[in-house]
Each structure stands twice: as structure tokens, then as C-alpha cells.
Amino acid sequence: MALSLSGGALVRNGEAAMPTNEPGRERVLDPIERASEAIFGVLMAMTFTGSLSAATSGREEIRTMLLTAIGCNIAWGLTDAVMYLVAAVVEKRRRITLLRSVRQTTDRQAAHRVIADELPERFAHGAQEDTFEAIRKALVAAPEATTALSARDFKAALGVFALVVLATFPVVVPFVFMRDVYAAMRVSNGLAIATLYAYGHLLGKYSGGKGWRFGLVISAVGMALVAIIMALGG
């Protein structure tokens, strides 16, 4: 349960552990979560389109592939969404444990050690005593936490589902509108690579690195993963 300071408030994995001054500006899904789910959806769809043969595939085989690809991504999108909610409950439970641990101890040094164990290592090592005390006071003053799922949690789970499912369409749409299977495969692969590059670029910019470099790396890694998955029978 990693903690950090953001905008003067205690934040855990991008989610505030206490009220902030700008409650409406928090992202439902951060860029890493959005990119990861979309990339997963693209890779899943590519394992189906990559199994087609331009020489032997007819319209019936293509129709079966389309339905299978979309159905599979819907199933995995639903699974990811449910697991997101499960993880949210677990994280809320851990937050309650942290709050109670800090609140119930009368030893400030012990409370500081609890907080330090939950902070990123580099931050914890460089933090001063007054920083830990400020965090302790913020936790003590924070409202009572609950494990109940919020509207934000369900909105985020819906976002996870939508990202996985929608990522299917750039890969499969060419087969709907193009009669030439070989040409559709080329266009599909091109769109898939472009999508992987776009989300890699997003991750690169988010990390503060070079977007184009991350885009190329994610594209190459994605294609390699598809090849491995197909070789293993996926």
C-alpha cells in the first residue's frame, strides 16, 4: 500500500486517503491503467486476426473470427472490471488497517515507523521527523474509512471494461469493410501497431521520457508478445 504526498494531502496509489482541496479533479483511471487495459485489448484481438490465412479464409471464417475476438475481449473486459472492484475492496481494507494502526498507538515513533513502511523507499529514507508527524496528524484527522465501493470505483471498473472491448475494433473493423483478406490483414496490423505506438507514446510522456521512444518500444514488445502467444497456441 504505497503512500505519497500530493498537493498537501496524503495519497495512496493515486487515490486520496483524506479529502483534498480539489476533489473533482482526480482521474478515475491514471494513464498507466488506461494504456495497460487498451494494450491488453489490442494484443488479445491480434491473436485472433493473426490466426487467419489470406489464402484459405472465406467470409464464414472471418465472421467466426470477428465474433470470437469480440466475445473474448468482452469476457476479459468483464473479468478485468470485476477484479478491479475486488482490488478496490482489498485496498480500502488495507487503508482502514493503516489508519487504525496509526490511531491506536500512543507511541509517535511507532506510528512514524508504520507510515515509513508504507511510503516509497526513497521518500521514507529522505523524510524528516516533522514530515512523518505531519502525515500522522493528517491520518488521525482523516474521516473514518469504509470498504464500501463508491460510484468512482464502479465508474473506473466500467472504464476498464470499455477500454478492453473498444480496443478490439481498430483491429477487426478492416475485416468488416474489406473483401480482400490479405489487404484487410495488412490494414488491421497497421492500425494495431499505430494503437500500440499511441499508448506507448502516452506512457512515455506520462513518465517524463521521450514519447516516440516509448511508442516504438511498446509497438515492438506488443508484436513480439503476439508472436509468442500464437506460437504457444493462444
C-alpha positions as CSV (number, residue, x, y, z in Angstrom):
1,M,0.0,0.0,0.0
2,A,2.2,2.8,-1.3
3,L,1.7,6.3,0.1
4,S,2.9,9.6,-1.2
5,L,2.2,13.3,-0.8
6,S,0.3,15.1,-3.4
7,G,-1.0,18.7,-3.2
8,G,-0.6,18.7,0.5
9,A,-2.7,15.6,1.0
10,L,-1.9,12.1,1.7
11,V,-2.4,10.0,-1.4
12,R,-2.3,6.2,-1.9
13,N,-1.6,4.9,-5.4
14,G,-3.2,8.0,-6.9
15,E,-6.2,7.9,-4.6
16,A,-6.6,10.4,-1.7
17,A,-6.6,8.9,1.7
18,M,-8.1,12.1,3.0
19,P,-10.1,15.0,1.5
20,T,-8.2,17.3,-0.9
21,N,-8.8,20.9,-1.8
22,E,-9.7,19.8,-5.4
23,P,-11.9,16.7,-5.0
24,G,-13.3,16.8,-8.5
25,R,-10.0,16.8,-10.4
26,E,-8.8,13.3,-9.6
27,R,-8.6,10.9,-12.6
28,V,-10.8,7.8,-12.5
29,L,-8.1,5.8,-14.2
30,D,-4.5,7.0,-14.4
31,P,-2.6,6.9,-17.8
32,I,-0.8,3.7,-16.9
33,E,-4.1,1.9,-16.1
34,R,-5.7,3.3,-19.3
35,A,-2.8,2.3,-21.5
36,S,-2.4,-1.1,-20.0
37,E,-6.0,-2.1,-20.5
38,A,-6.1,-0.8,-24.1
39,I,-2.9,-2.5,-25.0
40,F,-4.1,-5.8,-23.5
41,G,-7.3,-5.5,-25.6
42,V,-5.3,-4.9,-28.8
43,L,-3.0,-7.8,-28.2
44,M,-5.9,-10.1,-27.5
45,A,-7.6,-9.1,-30.7
46,M,-4.4,-9.6,-32.7
47,T,-4.0,-13.2,-31.6
48,F,-7.3,-13.9,-33.4
49,T,-6.7,-11.8,-36.6
50,G,-3.2,-13.3,-36.8
51,S,-4.6,-16.8,-37.0
52,L,-6.3,-16.1,-40.3
53,S,-4.8,-17.3,-43.6
54,A,-5.2,-14.9,-46.5
55,A,-5.1,-17.9,-48.9
56,T,-7.8,-20.1,-47.3
57,S,-10.0,-17.8,-45.2
58,G,-13.5,-17.2,-46.5
59,R,-16.3,-14.9,-45.2
60,E,-17.6,-17.6,-42.8
61,E,-14.1,-18.0,-41.2
62,I,-13.8,-14.2,-41.0
63,R,-17.2,-13.9,-39.4
64,T,-16.3,-16.6,-36.9
65,M,-13.0,-14.8,-36.1
66,L,-14.8,-11.5,-35.6
67,L,-17.4,-12.9,-33.2
68,T,-14.7,-14.8,-31.3
69,A,-12.4,-11.8,-31.0
70,I,-15.2,-9.5,-29.8
71,G,-16.7,-12.1,-27.5
72,C,-13.3,-12.9,-26.0
73,N,-12.5,-9.3,-25.3
74,I,-15.9,-8.7,-23.8
75,A,-15.3,-11.7,-21.5
76,W,-11.9,-10.5,-20.5
77,G,-13.1,-6.9,-20.1
78,L,-15.8,-8.1,-17.7
79,T,-13.2,-10.2,-15.8
80,D,-10.8,-7.2,-15.5
81,A,-13.6,-5.0,-14.4
82,V,-14.7,-7.4,-11.6
83,M,-11.1,-7.9,-10.5
84,Y,-10.7,-4.1,-10.4
85,L,-13.5,-3.9,-7.9
86,V,-12.1,-6.8,-5.9
87,A,-8.7,-5.0,-5.7
88,A,-10.5,-1.8,-4.7
89,V,-12.1,-3.5,-1.7
90,V,-8.8,-5.0,-0.7
91,E,-7.1,-1.6,-0.9
92,K,-9.8,0.0,1.1
93,R,-9.4,-2.7,3.8
94,R,-5.7,-2.1,3.9
95,R,-6.2,1.6,4.3
96,I,-8.5,1.0,7.3
97,T,-5.8,-1.2,8.8
98,L,-3.2,1.6,8.3
99,L,-5.5,4.2,9.8
100,R,-6.4,2.1,12.8
101,S,-2.7,1.2,13.4
102,V,-1.7,4.8,13.4
103,R,-4.6,6.0,15.5
104,Q,-4.5,3.3,18.2
105,T,-0.8,3.7,19.1
106,T,0.2,6.3,21.7
107,D,3.8,6.0,20.6
108,R,4.5,8.6,17.9
109,Q,7.8,6.9,16.9
110,A,5.9,3.6,16.4
111,A,3.3,5.4,14.3
112,H,6.1,7.0,12.2
113,R,7.6,3.6,11.6
114,V,4.2,2.3,10.4
115,I,3.9,5.3,8.0
116,A,7.5,4.8,6.8
117,D,6.9,1.2,5.9
118,E,4.0,2.3,3.6
119,L,5.9,5.1,1.9
120,P,8.1,4.6,-1.2
121,E,11.6,3.6,0.0
122,R,13.4,6.7,-1.4
123,F,10.9,9.0,0.1
124,A,10.9,7.3,3.5
125,H,14.7,7.4,3.8
126,G,14.8,11.1,3.0
127,A,11.9,12.3,5.0
128,Q,12.4,14.3,8.2
129,E,10.7,13.6,11.5
130,D,8.3,16.5,11.1
131,T,7.2,15.1,7.8
132,F,6.2,11.8,9.4
133,E,4.5,13.8,12.2
134,A,2.5,15.8,9.6
135,I,1.4,12.6,7.9
136,R,0.5,11.1,11.2
137,K,-1.7,14.1,12.1
138,A,-3.3,14.0,8.7
139,L,-4.2,10.3,9.1
140,V,-5.6,10.9,12.6
141,A,-7.7,13.8,11.3
142,A,-8.9,11.9,8.3
143,P,-12.6,10.8,8.2
144,E,-13.4,7.2,9.0
145,A,-12.7,5.0,6.0
146,T,-15.0,2.3,4.7
147,T,-14.7,-0.7,2.4
148,A,-17.9,0.1,0.6
149,L,-17.5,0.6,-3.1
150,S,-18.1,4.1,-4.4
151,A,-19.6,5.4,-7.6
152,R,-16.0,6.3,-8.6
153,D,-15.0,2.6,-8.2
154,F,-17.8,1.4,-10.4
155,K,-17.1,4.2,-13.0
156,A,-13.4,3.1,-13.1
157,A,-14.4,-0.6,-13.5
158,L,-16.7,0.4,-16.4
159,G,-13.8,2.3,-17.9
160,V,-11.6,-0.8,-17.6
161,F,-14.3,-2.9,-19.4
162,A,-14.8,-0.3,-22.1
163,L,-11.1,0.1,-22.8
164,V,-10.6,-3.7,-23.3
165,V,-13.6,-4.0,-25.5
166,L,-13.1,-0.9,-27.6
167,A,-9.5,-1.8,-28.3
168,T,-10.8,-4.7,-30.3
169,F,-12.4,-2.6,-33.0
170,P,-9.4,-1.0,-34.7
171,V,-8.0,-4.5,-35.2
172,V,-11.2,-6.2,-36.5
173,V,-13.0,-3.4,-38.4
174,P,-10.9,-3.8,-41.6
175,F,-12.3,-7.3,-42.0
176,V,-15.8,-5.9,-41.9
177,F,-15.4,-3.4,-44.7
178,M,-12.7,-5.0,-46.9
179,R,-13.3,-8.1,-49.1
180,D,-9.7,-8.7,-49.8
181,V,-8.5,-10.7,-46.7
182,Y,-4.8,-10.0,-47.4
183,A,-5.3,-6.3,-47.6
184,A,-7.6,-6.4,-44.5
185,M,-4.8,-8.2,-42.6
186,R,-2.3,-5.5,-43.6
187,V,-4.6,-2.6,-42.6
188,S,-5.5,-4.4,-39.4
189,N,-1.9,-4.9,-38.4
190,G,-1.1,-1.3,-39.3
191,L,-3.9,0.0,-37.1
192,A,-2.9,-2.3,-34.3
193,I,0.7,-1.1,-34.4
194,A,-0.4,2.5,-34.6
195,T,-2.6,1.9,-31.5
196,L,0.2,0.3,-29.6
197,Y,2.5,3.2,-30.6
198,A,-0.1,5.8,-29.4
199,Y,-0.4,4.2,-26.0
200,G,3.3,3.7,-25.7
201,H,3.7,7.4,-26.5
202,L,1.2,8.3,-23.8
203,L,3.2,6.2,-21.3
204,G,6.4,7.8,-22.4
205,K,5.0,11.4,-21.9
206,Y,3.5,10.5,-18.6
207,S,6.8,9.1,-17.3
208,G,8.6,12.2,-18.4
209,G,10.6,10.3,-21.1
210,K,10.6,10.5,-24.8
211,G,7.1,9.6,-26.1
212,W,8.3,8.4,-29.5
213,R,10.9,6.1,-28.0
214,F,8.3,4.5,-25.6
215,G,5.9,4.2,-28.6
216,L,8.4,2.3,-30.6
217,V,9.4,0.0,-27.7
218,I,5.7,-0.8,-26.8
219,S,5.0,-1.5,-30.5
220,A,7.9,-3.9,-30.8
221,V,7.2,-5.6,-27.5
222,G,3.5,-5.9,-28.4
223,M,4.3,-7.6,-31.7
224,A,6.7,-9.9,-30.0
225,L,4.1,-10.9,-27.4
226,V,1.5,-11.6,-30.0
227,A,4.0,-13.9,-31.8
228,I,4.8,-15.7,-28.6
229,I,1.2,-16.1,-27.6
230,M,0.3,-17.5,-31.0
231,A,3.3,-19.8,-31.0
232,L,2.1,-21.2,-27.7
233,G,-1.4,-21.8,-29.1
234,G,-3.1,-18.7,-27.5
